[in-house]
Amino acid sequence: LENIARNEPEKYAEFWKQFGKVMKEGPGEDFANREQIAGLLRFASTQNDSDEQNVSLADYIGRMKEGQEAIYYITADSFAAAKNSPHLEIFRKKGIEVLLLHERVDEWLVSSLLEFDGKSLKSVTKGELDLGELEDEEEKKHQEEVAKDFEALVKQVQETLGDKVKEVRISHRLTNSPACLVTEEGEMSANLERILKSVGQDAPSIKPIMELNPDHPLVGKLKGEEGERFADLTNILFDQALLAEGGTLDDPASFVAKLNKVLLELSA
């Protein structure tokens, strides 16, 4: 297979279309040959924004930015959801490639393949974003100042959402979207939770962390609101963030009612 992949890429591409999903089970099923099997895996990525799985981990490492320490990926229930996820915004802005994993087997794969060729695999939807050397000191200082400036708003949003969220914090991964939801490092991803529940498996309900984009007009507008209006806008932002990452709303009718109410107020 390595010989075919190296010398007959078109033939290997056909093989991958037929047996790719089975190959992705390899690192979890055959631990002794995990690294060798990982070298044969192919993925879609933000390099070409196509659902064609033609990027190897070696290809990815060869294109890594200077100072980049991790292989970044995102899991989602469809290619469109992965490609358009708000979690990718800062990576696109900085030109950092992200693997787009959109098959159910991918969650099983990344739970067993934690690194390749000395580079760790890291989900862009988990934990606090730390791009290390890819961020300069001035950028980090600005982030700290912004977080301090928004402390009161973050606390107010946290109190409004209550037990819907584990935490609210200022985001450094968003450039266009007002908010996104992430999980703690080491916790089950929201996508895996949905997959398990969809097949009737028991899965713990993970409370997400809500991150707010301080540069977005909607988040800035929250600063001047209070009472019921503040609560409506806050809940709309949360529900939008949940929908954007492929989740479903417990009460869609309530979301629509709040959204319509705010739209009518804005157009009045």
SEZATOR-146883 format. One record per residue (C-alpha): residue in one letter; x, y, z. Coordinates in nm, 3 decimals. Layout:
<lozas>
@resn = A px = X py = Y pz = Z
...
</lozas>
This chain:
<lozas>
@resn = L px = 0.000 py = 0.000 pz = 0.000
@resn = E px = 0.285 py = 0.240 pz = 0.078
@resn = N px = 0.438 py = 0.162 pz = -0.259
@resn = I px = 0.108 py = 0.225 pz = -0.441
@resn = A px = 0.047 py = 0.548 pz = -0.248
@resn = R px = 0.395 py = 0.672 pz = -0.336
@resn = N px = 0.418 py = 0.559 pz = -0.700
@resn = E px = 0.057 py = 0.528 pz = -0.819
@resn = P px = -0.140 py = 0.805 pz = -0.641
@resn = E px = -0.443 py = 0.776 pz = -0.870
@resn = K px = -0.470 py = 0.403 pz = -0.801
@resn = Y px = -0.433 py = 0.467 pz = -0.428
@resn = A px = -0.706 py = 0.732 pz = -0.445
@resn = E px = -0.944 py = 0.471 pz = -0.585
@resn = F px = -0.841 py = 0.227 pz = -0.311
@resn = W px = -0.904 py = 0.496 pz = -0.049
@resn = K px = -1.255 py = 0.566 pz = -0.180
@resn = Q px = -1.342 py = 0.199 pz = -0.133
@resn = F px = -1.159 py = 0.117 pz = 0.190
@resn = G px = -1.077 py = 0.450 pz = 0.357
@resn = K px = -1.329 py = 0.408 pz = 0.639
@resn = V px = -1.189 py = 0.064 pz = 0.718
@resn = M px = -0.833 py = 0.199 pz = 0.716
@resn = K px = -0.934 py = 0.464 pz = 0.969
@resn = E px = -1.020 py = 0.186 pz = 1.214
@resn = G px = -0.659 py = 0.067 pz = 1.192
@resn = P px = -0.486 py = 0.283 pz = 1.457
@resn = G px = -0.741 py = 0.172 pz = 1.716
@resn = E px = -0.751 py = -0.194 pz = 1.613
@resn = D px = -0.381 py = -0.256 pz = 1.544
@resn = F px = -0.181 py = -0.063 pz = 1.803
@resn = A px = 0.155 py = -0.216 pz = 1.707
@resn = N px = 0.129 py = -0.081 pz = 1.350
@resn = R px = -0.049 py = 0.243 pz = 1.440
@resn = E px = 0.219 py = 0.479 pz = 1.303
@resn = Q px = 0.256 py = 0.289 pz = 0.976
@resn = I px = -0.120 py = 0.278 pz = 0.921
@resn = A px = -0.150 py = 0.648 pz = 1.010
@resn = G px = 0.089 py = 0.724 pz = 0.725
@resn = L px = -0.158 py = 0.568 pz = 0.483
@resn = L px = -0.455 py = 0.773 pz = 0.599
@resn = R px = -0.599 py = 1.050 pz = 0.384
@resn = F px = -0.812 py = 1.349 pz = 0.486
@resn = A px = -0.994 py = 1.652 pz = 0.352
@resn = S px = -0.850 py = 1.980 pz = 0.473
@resn = T px = -0.876 py = 2.357 pz = 0.449
@resn = Q px = -0.581 py = 2.346 pz = 0.207
@resn = N px = -0.825 py = 2.304 pz = -0.084
@resn = D px = -1.166 py = 2.318 pz = 0.093
@resn = S px = -1.279 py = 2.009 pz = -0.098
@resn = D px = -1.441 py = 1.700 pz = 0.048
@resn = E px = -1.189 py = 1.488 pz = -0.143
@resn = Q px = -0.973 py = 1.302 pz = 0.107
@resn = N px = -0.627 py = 1.335 pz = -0.046
@resn = V px = -0.413 py = 1.493 pz = 0.230
@resn = S px = -0.178 py = 1.265 pz = 0.422
@resn = L px = -0.044 py = 1.348 pz = 0.768
@resn = A px = 0.302 py = 1.374 pz = 0.613
@resn = D px = 0.166 py = 1.627 pz = 0.361
@resn = Y px = 0.019 py = 1.828 pz = 0.647
@resn = I px = 0.342 py = 1.829 pz = 0.848
@resn = G px = 0.535 py = 1.935 pz = 0.540
@resn = R px = 0.315 py = 2.246 pz = 0.514
@resn = M px = 0.312 py = 2.338 pz = 0.884
@resn = K px = 0.392 py = 2.696 pz = 0.978
@resn = E px = 0.723 py = 2.771 pz = 1.144
@resn = G px = 0.667 py = 2.736 pz = 1.518
@resn = Q px = 0.352 py = 2.523 pz = 1.477
@resn = E px = 0.359 py = 2.228 pz = 1.716
@resn = A px = 0.029 py = 2.046 pz = 1.651
@resn = I px = -0.172 py = 1.890 pz = 1.372
@resn = Y px = -0.507 py = 2.068 pz = 1.397
@resn = Y px = -0.836 py = 1.901 pz = 1.310
@resn = I px = -1.209 py = 1.943 pz = 1.349
@resn = T px = -1.476 py = 1.671 pz = 1.364
@resn = A px = -1.832 py = 1.732 pz = 1.246
@resn = D px = -2.131 py = 1.536 pz = 1.117
@resn = S px = -2.093 py = 1.668 pz = 0.760
@resn = F px = -1.826 py = 1.821 pz = 0.540
@resn = A px = -2.021 py = 2.147 pz = 0.514
@resn = A px = -2.047 py = 2.172 pz = 0.894
@resn = A px = -1.673 py = 2.113 pz = 0.931
@resn = K px = -1.573 py = 2.351 pz = 0.651
@resn = N px = -1.795 py = 2.637 pz = 0.772
@resn = S px = -1.738 py = 2.599 pz = 1.145
@resn = P px = -1.668 py = 2.926 pz = 1.328
@resn = H px = -1.388 py = 2.746 pz = 1.512
@resn = L px = -1.179 py = 2.769 pz = 1.194
@resn = E px = -1.190 py = 3.148 pz = 1.165
@resn = I px = -0.859 py = 3.232 pz = 1.332
@resn = F px = -0.688 py = 2.940 pz = 1.154
@resn = R px = -0.803 py = 3.068 pz = 0.816
@resn = K px = -0.691 py = 3.420 pz = 0.906
@resn = K px = -0.342 py = 3.296 pz = 0.998
@resn = G px = -0.322 py = 3.050 pz = 0.709
@resn = I px = -0.297 py = 2.744 pz = 0.935
@resn = E px = -0.423 py = 2.423 pz = 0.773
@resn = V px = -0.692 py = 2.223 pz = 0.955
@resn = L px = -0.800 py = 1.866 pz = 0.875
@resn = L px = -1.176 py = 1.842 pz = 0.812
@resn = L px = -1.303 py = 1.515 pz = 0.961
@resn = H px = -1.667 py = 1.448 pz = 0.882
@resn = E px = -1.718 py = 1.070 pz = 0.898
@resn = R px = -1.844 py = 0.890 pz = 1.208
@resn = V px = -1.533 py = 0.671 pz = 1.221
@resn = D px = -1.319 py = 0.985 pz = 1.257
@resn = E px = -1.420 py = 1.025 pz = 1.623
@resn = W px = -1.296 py = 0.671 pz = 1.687
@resn = L px = -0.978 py = 0.746 pz = 1.493
@resn = V px = -0.876 py = 1.060 pz = 1.684
@resn = S px = -0.946 py = 0.890 pz = 2.017
@resn = S px = -0.674 py = 0.634 pz = 1.937
@resn = L px = -0.435 py = 0.836 pz = 1.718
@resn = L px = -0.297 py = 1.106 pz = 1.946
@resn = E px = 0.019 py = 1.191 pz = 1.753
@resn = F px = 0.206 py = 1.130 pz = 1.431
@resn = D px = 0.576 py = 1.175 pz = 1.362
@resn = G px = 0.622 py = 1.353 pz = 1.694
@resn = K px = 0.337 py = 1.600 pz = 1.633
@resn = S px = 0.027 py = 1.583 pz = 1.854
@resn = L px = -0.321 py = 1.588 pz = 1.699
@resn = K px = -0.529 py = 1.867 pz = 1.849
@resn = S px = -0.898 py = 1.945 pz = 1.808
@resn = V px = -0.979 py = 2.310 pz = 1.735
@resn = T px = -1.302 py = 2.276 pz = 1.935
@resn = K px = -1.145 py = 2.172 pz = 2.265
@resn = G px = -0.971 py = 2.366 pz = 2.539
@resn = E px = -0.840 py = 2.721 pz = 2.534
@resn = L px = -0.676 py = 2.818 pz = 2.209
@resn = D px = -0.299 py = 2.853 pz = 2.243
@resn = L px = -0.112 py = 2.890 pz = 1.916
@resn = G px = 0.220 py = 2.926 pz = 2.096
@resn = E px = 0.487 py = 3.082 pz = 1.878
@resn = L px = 0.227 py = 3.161 pz = 1.610
@resn = E px = 0.110 py = 3.449 pz = 1.833
@resn = D px = 0.340 py = 3.741 pz = 1.910
@resn = E px = 0.374 py = 3.905 pz = 2.252
@resn = E px = 0.182 py = 4.215 pz = 2.145
@resn = E px = -0.110 py = 3.998 pz = 2.037
@resn = K px = -0.112 py = 3.810 pz = 2.368
@resn = K px = -0.098 py = 4.137 pz = 2.565
@resn = H px = -0.393 py = 4.273 pz = 2.368
@resn = Q px = -0.592 py = 3.955 pz = 2.442
@resn = E px = -0.532 py = 3.997 pz = 2.815
@resn = E px = -0.644 py = 4.361 pz = 2.806
@resn = V px = -0.962 py = 4.275 pz = 2.614
@resn = A px = -1.047 py = 3.990 pz = 2.854
@resn = K px = -1.014 py = 4.231 pz = 3.148
@resn = D px = -1.232 py = 4.492 pz = 2.975
@resn = F px = -1.509 py = 4.235 pz = 2.922
@resn = E px = -1.500 py = 4.077 pz = 3.270
@resn = A px = -1.830 py = 4.231 pz = 3.381
@resn = L px = -2.010 py = 4.130 pz = 3.060
@resn = V px = -1.875 py = 3.775 pz = 3.077
@resn = K px = -2.002 py = 3.743 pz = 3.434
@resn = Q px = -2.345 py = 3.877 pz = 3.335
@resn = V px = -2.374 py = 3.634 pz = 3.042
@resn = Q px = -2.268 py = 3.346 pz = 3.269
@resn = E px = -2.538 py = 3.436 pz = 3.523
@resn = T px = -2.802 py = 3.467 pz = 3.249
@resn = L px = -2.727 py = 3.128 pz = 3.090
@resn = G px = -2.692 py = 2.953 pz = 3.426
@resn = D px = -2.652 py = 2.576 pz = 3.400
@resn = K px = -2.664 py = 2.579 pz = 3.020
@resn = V px = -2.290 py = 2.640 pz = 3.020
@resn = K px = -1.989 py = 2.536 pz = 3.221
@resn = E px = -1.816 py = 2.870 pz = 3.168
@resn = V px = -1.825 py = 3.187 pz = 2.961
@resn = R px = -1.504 py = 3.351 pz = 2.840
@resn = I px = -1.366 py = 3.582 pz = 2.575
@resn = S px = -1.262 py = 3.405 pz = 2.254
@resn = H px = -0.938 py = 3.442 pz = 2.061
@resn = R px = -1.042 py = 3.197 pz = 1.787
@resn = L px = -1.327 py = 3.398 pz = 1.632
@resn = T px = -1.297 py = 3.672 pz = 1.371
@resn = N px = -1.644 py = 3.685 pz = 1.207
@resn = S px = -1.887 py = 3.498 pz = 1.435
@resn = P px = -2.019 py = 3.645 pz = 1.762
@resn = A px = -1.986 py = 3.326 pz = 1.967
@resn = C px = -1.893 py = 2.960 pz = 1.963
@resn = L px = -1.910 py = 2.659 pz = 2.195
@resn = V px = -1.610 py = 2.449 pz = 2.299
@resn = T px = -1.546 py = 2.164 pz = 2.539
@resn = E px = -1.267 py = 2.111 pz = 2.789
@resn = E px = -0.950 py = 1.937 pz = 2.678
@resn = G px = -0.992 py = 1.565 pz = 2.739
@resn = E px = -1.373 py = 1.575 pz = 2.743
@resn = M px = -1.596 py = 1.406 pz = 2.489
@resn = S px = -1.662 py = 1.625 pz = 2.186
@resn = A px = -2.014 py = 1.751 pz = 2.121
@resn = N px = -2.008 py = 1.564 pz = 1.788
@resn = L px = -1.924 py = 1.231 pz = 1.955
@resn = E px = -2.195 py = 1.290 pz = 2.214
@resn = R px = -2.450 py = 1.336 pz = 1.934
@resn = I px = -2.326 py = 1.025 pz = 1.750
@resn = L px = -2.357 py = 0.805 pz = 2.059
@resn = K px = -2.704 py = 0.932 pz = 2.144
@resn = S px = -2.821 py = 0.886 pz = 1.784
@resn = V px = -2.746 py = 0.512 pz = 1.805
@resn = G px = -2.908 py = 0.470 pz = 2.145
@resn = Q px = -2.591 py = 0.470 pz = 2.354
@resn = D px = -2.570 py = 0.634 pz = 2.693
@resn = A px = -2.352 py = 0.943 pz = 2.675
@resn = P px = -2.290 py = 1.203 pz = 2.942
@resn = S px = -2.433 py = 1.546 pz = 2.864
@resn = I px = -2.129 py = 1.772 pz = 2.841
@resn = K px = -2.186 py = 2.133 pz = 2.941
@resn = P px = -2.014 py = 2.352 pz = 2.682
@resn = I px = -1.796 py = 2.654 pz = 2.736
@resn = M px = -1.928 py = 2.960 pz = 2.553
@resn = E px = -1.672 py = 3.191 pz = 2.397
@resn = L px = -1.763 py = 3.547 pz = 2.296
@resn = N px = -1.599 py = 3.744 pz = 2.018
@resn = P px = -1.525 py = 4.087 pz = 2.173
@resn = D px = -1.486 py = 4.247 pz = 1.829
@resn = H px = -1.830 py = 4.146 pz = 1.703
@resn = P px = -2.100 py = 4.420 pz = 1.700
@resn = L px = -2.361 py = 4.190 pz = 1.859
@resn = V px = -2.134 py = 4.121 pz = 2.157
@resn = G px = -2.052 py = 4.489 pz = 2.184
@resn = K px = -2.425 py = 4.566 pz = 2.181
@resn = L px = -2.475 py = 4.340 pz = 2.483
@resn = K px = -2.277 py = 4.589 pz = 2.691
@resn = G px = -2.552 py = 4.846 pz = 2.661
@resn = E px = -2.844 py = 4.613 pz = 2.728
@resn = E px = -3.008 py = 4.491 pz = 3.048
@resn = G px = -3.307 py = 4.301 pz = 3.180
@resn = E px = -3.523 py = 4.096 pz = 2.944
@resn = R px = -3.359 py = 4.238 pz = 2.632
@resn = F px = -3.015 py = 4.130 pz = 2.754
@resn = A px = -3.147 py = 3.783 pz = 2.838
@resn = D px = -3.309 py = 3.744 pz = 2.494
@resn = L px = -2.994 py = 3.849 pz = 2.307
@resn = T px = -2.773 py = 3.628 pz = 2.524
@resn = N px = -2.991 py = 3.321 pz = 2.468
@resn = I px = -3.009 py = 3.389 pz = 2.094
@resn = L px = -2.629 py = 3.402 pz = 2.075
@resn = F px = -2.605 py = 3.075 pz = 2.267
@resn = D px = -2.861 py = 2.899 pz = 2.047
@resn = Q px = -2.692 py = 3.029 pz = 1.731
@resn = A px = -2.358 py = 2.897 pz = 1.851
@resn = L px = -2.517 py = 2.558 pz = 1.924
@resn = L px = -2.672 py = 2.542 pz = 1.576
@resn = A px = -2.346 py = 2.650 pz = 1.409
@resn = E px = -2.161 py = 2.353 pz = 1.557
@resn = G px = -2.427 py = 2.103 pz = 1.447
@resn = G px = -2.630 py = 2.081 pz = 1.767
@resn = T px = -3.008 py = 2.082 pz = 1.806
@resn = L px = -3.220 py = 2.312 pz = 2.018
@resn = D px = -3.427 py = 2.179 pz = 2.307
@resn = D px = -3.688 py = 2.447 pz = 2.239
@resn = P px = -3.674 py = 2.570 pz = 1.876
@resn = A px = -4.004 py = 2.758 pz = 1.911
@resn = S px = -3.866 py = 2.969 pz = 2.196
@resn = F px = -3.557 py = 3.054 pz = 1.989
@resn = V px = -3.771 py = 3.164 pz = 1.694
@resn = A px = -3.995 py = 3.372 pz = 1.921
@resn = K px = -3.697 py = 3.552 pz = 2.078
@resn = L px = -3.537 py = 3.611 pz = 1.739
@resn = N px = -3.858 py = 3.748 pz = 1.588
@resn = K px = -3.908 py = 3.974 pz = 1.888
@resn = V px = -3.560 py = 4.124 pz = 1.853
@resn = L px = -3.597 py = 4.165 pz = 1.475
@resn = L px = -3.925 py = 4.350 pz = 1.520
@resn = E px = -3.768 py = 4.580 pz = 1.779
@resn = L px = -3.479 py = 4.657 pz = 1.546
@resn = S px = -3.710 py = 4.734 pz = 1.253
@resn = A px = -3.946 py = 4.951 pz = 1.458
</lozas>
